[in-house]
Amino acid sequence: MVRHFVDMETEERVRRDDRAHVFHSWSAQGKINPLPVAGAQGCEFWDYEGKRYLDFASQLVYTNLGHQHPKVVAAIKEQADRLCVIQPAFANDRTAELARLIAELAPGDLEMVFFTNGGAEANENAMRLARMYTGRHKILAAYRSYHGATHGAISLTGDPRRWASEPAVSGVVHFCGPYPYRSSFHAKDEAEVDHGERCAGP
Ligand SMILES: Cc1ncc(COP(=O)(O)O)c(C=O)c1O
């Protein structure tokens, strides 16, 4: 059973150090007041006052197994004990096994996995691989999108976070998603979406 304890001294210190030294992404720093989180378990996290929150968003849609799943925690500890880091030129049992498991789930003949440190880096490499492989330059990306904060990934991004980085990487063309819910063409159903797309042209 997890204990939710009150620790106002730590909360005060976290708030003070955070506001003095932590630059939070995509925020006007003077206008934010980040919630100090003391811990989490399953579908909940809690603050230093012991107030519990239901984490409907799985943080940023990445804790889908739940917070502090015992198998995940045990696997992280076991690996940290055994081998914390290995450079990319070497092979490793965990990397090889994970790549095989992903390839088994991936459709068609997708057999190779390229590991990166996060989403933006994955998209950067995807852009370069696709351009090298096809010999073509143009990349289509939806306006209703976020692809990461690095130079190429923010060029792909359709939402206003891209604006400050323009002119960014050349060759990216944005399109309105064929999306009946909150349609860019004010379409009420799929037939109207199709019509809107035809009018918008290729
Ligand atoms: C759809 C999507 N792509 C890319 C990214 C960028 O990932 P990262 O922050 O790991 O670089 C995010 C992050 O929120 C995302 O939601």
The ligand as an SDF file (V2000), in Angstrom:
LIG
                    3D

 16 16  0  0  0  0  0  0  0  0999 V2000
    3.4420   12.9150  -31.9870 C   0  0  0  0  0  0  0  0  0  0  0  0
    4.7490   13.3250  -31.4010 C   0  0  0  0  0  0  0  0  0  0  0  0
    5.8640   13.2390  -32.1720 N   0  0  0  0  0  0  0  0  0  0  0  0
    7.0690   13.6090  -31.6780 C   0  0  0  0  0  0  0  0  0  0  0  0
    7.2090   14.0880  -30.3740 C   0  0  0  0  0  0  0  0  0  0  0  0
    8.5790   14.5100  -29.8760 C   0  0  0  0  0  0  0  0  0  0  0  0
    9.0570   13.5780  -28.9970 O   0  0  0  0  0  0  0  0  0  0  0  0
   10.2710   13.9160  -28.0130 P   0  0  0  0  0  0  0  0  0  0  0  0
    9.7630   14.9360  -27.0250 O   0  0  0  0  0  0  0  0  0  0  0  0
   10.5950   12.5850  -27.3850 O   0  0  0  0  0  0  0  0  0  0  0  0
   11.4240   14.4380  -28.8250 O   0  0  0  0  0  0  0  0  0  0  0  0
    6.0860   14.1670  -29.5570 C   0  0  0  0  0  0  0  0  0  0  0  0
    6.2260   14.6670  -28.1770 C   0  0  0  0  0  0  0  0  0  0  0  0
    5.2710   15.0750  -27.5350 O   0  0  0  0  0  0  0  0  0  0  0  0
    4.8190   13.7740  -30.0690 C   0  0  0  0  0  0  0  0  0  0  0  0
    3.7180   13.8480  -29.3120 O   0  0  0  0  0  0  0  0  0  0  0  0
  1  2  1  0
  2  3  1  0
  2 15  2  0
  3  4  2  0
  4  5  1  0
  5  6  1  0
  5 12  2  0
  6  7  1  0
  7  8  1  0
  8  9  2  0
  8 10  1  0
  8 11  1  0
 12 13  1  0
 12 15  1  0
 13 14  2  0
 15 16  1  0
M  END
$$$$
